[in-house]
């Protein structure tokens, strides 16, 4: 069994009204029946390897020149509650089986959904949803999509536990 797999279909409940439309999406799945959803979300988003940290740093340097958000938001806090943050993503929704994180910017809005469907294998799904707000959002996402997939797959791998 692979530690992480990319899934080609989105669960039917994916958007749940979090975005007006979905222009890009992907799903990566792993197995973890030992940790709760809060712990899993922290494993995915708060433990990037050094090379991913470097890529985020490079991304922020480049997009800052284009006027995109790179600074810590004024409402930043690490409380595990709606309005708190995990890593640099705001928490929009929390339940026993789903946590929705995300960010809104001028070029695009995105949501990352961490879901536990309690299946025997690949019970943890990390779903990315993106809504383009303008043509730049579409161009931006096309440019970073190959990196995004590699990075998210590696980040999801950090939550794998037999």
KOLGUVO-89475 format. One record per residue: x, y, z of N, C-alpha, C in turn. Coordinates in steps of 0.001 Angstrom, whole numbers, padded with zeros to 6 digits, always signed. Example, Ala and Ser with C-alpha at 12.3 -4.5 7.8 and 13.67 -1.06 7.14 Angstrom:
+013190-005690+007800+012300-004500+007800+013200-003300+007800 +012850-002250+007080+013670-001060+007140+012900+000030+007870 
END
This chain:
+000841-001189+000000+000000+000000+000000+000881+001245+000000 +000564+002176-000859+001245+003462-000884+000789+004292+000321 +001667+005134+000830+001306+005961+001978+000313+007059+001610 +000393+007543+000362-000498+008609-000111-000918+008281-001529 -002176+008532-001815-002630+008381-003199-003435+009609-003588 -003343+009937-004877-004172+011013-005413-005466+010382-005885 -006571+010997-005523-007872+010489-005927-008424+011371-007035 -009105+010751-007972-009551+011485-009157-010969+012036-009040 -011711+011584-008066-013066+012111-007900-013171+012840-006568 -013981+013869-006571-014228+014611-005342-015443+014030-004635 -015384+013947-003322-016594+013542-002600-017735+014503-002902 -018959+013995-002921-020109+014819-003309-020366+015984-002360 -019901+015904-001150-020132+016944-000151-018969+017926-000078 -018075+017892-001033-016824+018642-000951-017009+020127-000709 -017754+020819-001563-017778+022282-001451-018593+022752-000257 -019748+022266-000078-020546+022645+001080-020798+024135+001202 -020743+024863+000087-020992+026295+000123-019802+027134+000542 -018613+026532+000614-017440+027288+001052-016916+028234-000013 -017182+027917-001284-016796+028768-002403-017977+028875-003350 -018064+029974-004079-019158+030143-005041-019040+029192-006213 -017798+028903-006607-017563+027963-007699-016219+027296-007471 -016004+026169-008126-014736+025454-008021-014112+025402-009408 -012946+026041-009548-012231+026053-010821-011063+025074-010848 -010600+024676-009685-009505+023710-009570-009742+022901-008316 -009428+021612-008382-009539+020783-007186-008607+019593-007299 -008212+019088-006163-007521+017805-006103-007735+017208-004724 -007469+015919-004635-007639+015202-003378-006484+014240-003205 -005870+014269-002035-004847+013302-001668-005322+012598-000408 -005084+011298-000341-005585+010502+000774-004455+009701+001410 -004581+009485+002714-003656+008650+003457-004442+007900+004529 -003751+007105+005291-004399+006320+006345-003855+006745+007700 -004765+007007+008623-004393+007322+009997-005618+007094+010870 -005573+006030+011670-006650+005742+012617-006190+005963+014059 -004990+006528+014226-004434+006726+015565-004622+008136+016090 -004668+009108+015195-004720+010509+015601-006110+011079+015365 -006475+012088+016158-007753+012752+015900-007570+013759+014765 -008667+014310+014292-008615+015178+013114-007788+016450+013361 -007861+016985+014560-007040+018161+014894-005561+017815+014776 -005153+016683+015334-003756+016261+015266-003326+016019+013820 -004191+015377+013053-003880+015096+011655-003695+016401+010879 -004580+017362+011102-004476+018648+010411-003164+019337+010758 -002758+019278+012017-001469+019849+012412-000312+019092+011769 -000406+017761+011694+000646+016986+011034+000810+017408+009573 -000305+017646+008896-000263+018013+007480+000260+019431+007290 -000273+020389+008037-000008+021803+007739+001072+022467+008583 +001491+021851+009676+002480+022505+010536+003843+021820+010549 +004038+020805+009716+005304+020079+009730+005936+019949+008351 +005982+021008+007564+006559+020836+006225+008072+020609+006303 +008581+019752+005425+010042+019590+005366+010713+020906+004954 +011998+020977+005168+012757+022207+004873+012600+022636+003419 +012589+021693+002484+012495+022078+001073+011151+022712+000758 +010081+022282+001449+008769+022908+001251+008759+024288+001899 +009361+024423+003063+009472+025744+003692+010205+026706+002757 +011266+026225+002111+012023+027046+001180+011145+027453-000011 +010354+026515-000560+009462+026836-001677+008421+027887-001276 +007858+027761-000067+006895+028760+000403+007569+030131+000534 +008780+030130+001046+009528+031393+001184+009770+032021-000194 +010188+031210-001150+010407+031699-002511+009102+032209-003120 +008036+031459-002950+006721+031865-003465+006335+033221-002893 +006503+033401-001596+006128+034663-000959+006961+035834-001470 +008228+035605-001700+009083+036669-002259+008588+037077-003648 +008263+036090-004481+007840+036376-005850+006463+037026-005906 +005499+036480-005183+004138+037025-005290+003982+038343-004552 +004854+038625-003611+004832+039929-002947+005057+041047-003964 +005893+040771-004957+006143+041744-006020+004884+042007-006845 +003961+041042-006847+002722+041162-007612+001561+041685-006767 +001818+041990-005511+000786+042562-004647-000099+041546-003952 +000281+040264-003951-000528+039261-003258-000159+039211-001781 -001078+038676-000983-000873+038615+000463+000272+037675+000815 +001167+038155+001656+002245+037314+002176+002472+037543+003670 +001867+038600+004206+002090+038938+005608+001123+038144+006509 +001480+038081+007766+000616+037430+008755-000620+038298+008928 -001814+037713+008837-003046+038506+008964-003166+039162+010340 -003830+040293+010387-004006+041034+011644-004764+040214+012686 -005659+039311+012235-006450+038514+013180-005811+037160+013491 -004541+036982+013148-003868+035696+013328-003865+035278+014792 -004245+034041+015026-004155+033425+016346-004104+031922+016138 -003576+031200+017077-003417+029763+016943-004453+028965+017719 -005571+029601+018065-006652+028867+018735-007265+027872+017762 -007549+026680+018245-008210+025694+017405-009714+025923+017503 -010152+026927+016751-011563+027277+016700-011797+028032+015401 -013049+028177+015020-013352+028926+013809-012790+030340+013968 -012064+030793+012966-011396+032090+013030-009942+031995+013463 -009554+030852+014041-008151+030622+014379-007391+030187+013130 -006134+029885+013301-005291+029499+012171-004536+028218+012474 -004352+027430+011449-003437+026294+011473-002419+026597+010386 -001184+026760+010802-000190+027263+009857-000610+028665+009453 -000636+028924+008151-001082+030250+007720-002460+030197+007079 -003242+029176+007421-004587+029035+006877-005637+029229+007970 -006626+030045+007672-007707+030333+008608-008666+029144+008699 -009176+028887+009895-010146+027812+010103-011547+028368+009847 -012271+027740+008899-013627+028157+008552-014695+027249+009151 -014342+025977+009420-015341+025017+009890-014623+023888+010614 -015255+023400+011688-014722+022259+012440-015876+021338+012819 -015711+020049+012560-016633+019034+013081-015793+017813+013443 -016442+016753+013899-015715+015534+014256-015067+014870+013051 -015600+015121+011856-015111+014434+010662-014509+015361+009610 -014570+016687+009824-014111+017609+008778-013621+018914+009374 -012483+019380+008844-011954+020702+009170-011742+021420+007847 -012232+022661+007762-012077+023447+006544-011190+024647+006847 -010091+024744+006103-009141+025843+006224-009131+026606+004913 -008567+027785+004905-008456+028468+003620-007947+029876+003735 -008026+030549+002593-007614+031943+002491-008304+032552+001282 -008541+033841+001362-009097+034612+000246-008092+035688-000129 -007915+035884-001417-007015+036925-001894-007642+037536-003142 -006993+038519-003700-007562+039195-004862-007614+038290-006084 -006659+037390-006223-006570+036543-007416-007366+035253-007311 -007453+034695-006100-008223+033462-005919-008592+033272-004458 -009585+032427-004241-009965+031967-002909-009728+030466-002900 -009264+029948-001775-009083+028509-001743-009489+027952-000387 -009848+026682-000416-010176+025950+000795-009427+024630+000779 -008935+024241+001938-008335+022927+002145-009229+022212+003147 -009775+021099+002754-010658+020326+003610-009903+019081+004062 -009838+018880+005359-009255+017672+005921-010422+016853+006440 -010564+015675+005895-011753+014866+006123-011362+013478+006596 -012083+012948+007563-011916+011558+007985-013226+010836+007714 -013213+009935+006722-014440+009196+006401-014471+007826+007066 -013484+007539+007921-013419+006321+008732-013361+005023+007925 -012985+005096+006654-012771+003873+005879-011535+003158+006413 -011398+001873+006116-010265+001091+006613-008932+001611+006073 -008889+001935+004785-007684+002462+004157-007992+003822+003547 -006995+004675+003542-007134+006013+002956-008344+006772+003531 -008467+006711+004841-009589+007371+005506-009422+008887+005590 -008195+009365+005506-007940+010801+005599-007826+011372+004195 -008654+012350+003896-008644+013034+002603-008257+014486+002839 -007336+014990+002030-007009+016413+002040-007393+016931+000659 -008430+017739+000654-009049+018203-000584-008742+019688-000752 -008249+020067-001911-008004+021468-002229-009059+021934-003213 -009700+023053-002907-010671+023681-003799-010212+025105-004069 -010264+025514-005338-009826+026858-005696-010878+027522-006570 -011154+028765-006247-012036+029611-007051-011199+030759-007586 -011157+030901-008905-010431+032021-009504-011274+033278-009366 -010652+034365-008956-011353+035645-008869-011132+036517-010096 -010132+036160-010901-009826+036930-012107-008879+036102-012979 -008488+036658-014113-007611+035939-015046-006255+035642-014407 -005769+036531-013569-004491+036285-012910-004568+035050-012016 -005696+034853-011348-005866+033671-010511-005733+032390-011324 -006305+032393-012505-006226+031226-013392-004784+030985-013847 -004103+032044-014259-002703+031937-014691-001826+031479-013522 -002025+032082-012365-001268+031730-011162-001424+030251-010841 -002660+029766-010838-002906+028371-010469-002306+027419-011490 -002390+027771-012757-001760+026919-013783-000257+026837-013570 +000343+027946-013169+001796+027967-012961+002215+027157-011740 +001434+027209-010670+001853+026515-009447+001275+025112-009299 +000304+024728-010119-000359+023421-009958+000624+022248-009889 +001628+022171-010756+002552+021031-010639+003296+021015-009299 +003701+022179-008814+004367+022268-007515+003383+021950-006392 +002171+022475-006527+001126+022256-005533+000921+020764-005287 +000799+020003-006360+000537+018564-006219+001681+017854-005494 +002912+018184-005837+004071+017566-005185+004105+017950-003710 +003897+019225-003430+003958+019725-002056+002837+019126-001205 +001611+019160-001707+000491+018646-000912+000644+017148-000686 +001058+016422-001703+001257+014978-001530+002263+014716-000417 +003354+015465-000392+004372+015280+000654+003831+015682+002016 +003071+016767+002069+002513+017210+003349+001515+016186+003894 +000700+015605+003034-000269+014589+003462+000463+013338+003960 +001575+013021+003332+002364+011859+003753+002772+011956+005224 +002966+013185+005718+003385+013360+007110+002309+012926+008099 +001090+012736+007641-000003+012301+008532-000217+010791+008505 +000544+010081+007675+000363+008625+007554+000754+007918+008832 -000129+007050+009296+000179+006148+010417-000573+004853+010176 +000145+003742+010262-000484+002430+010038-001537+002149+011079 
END
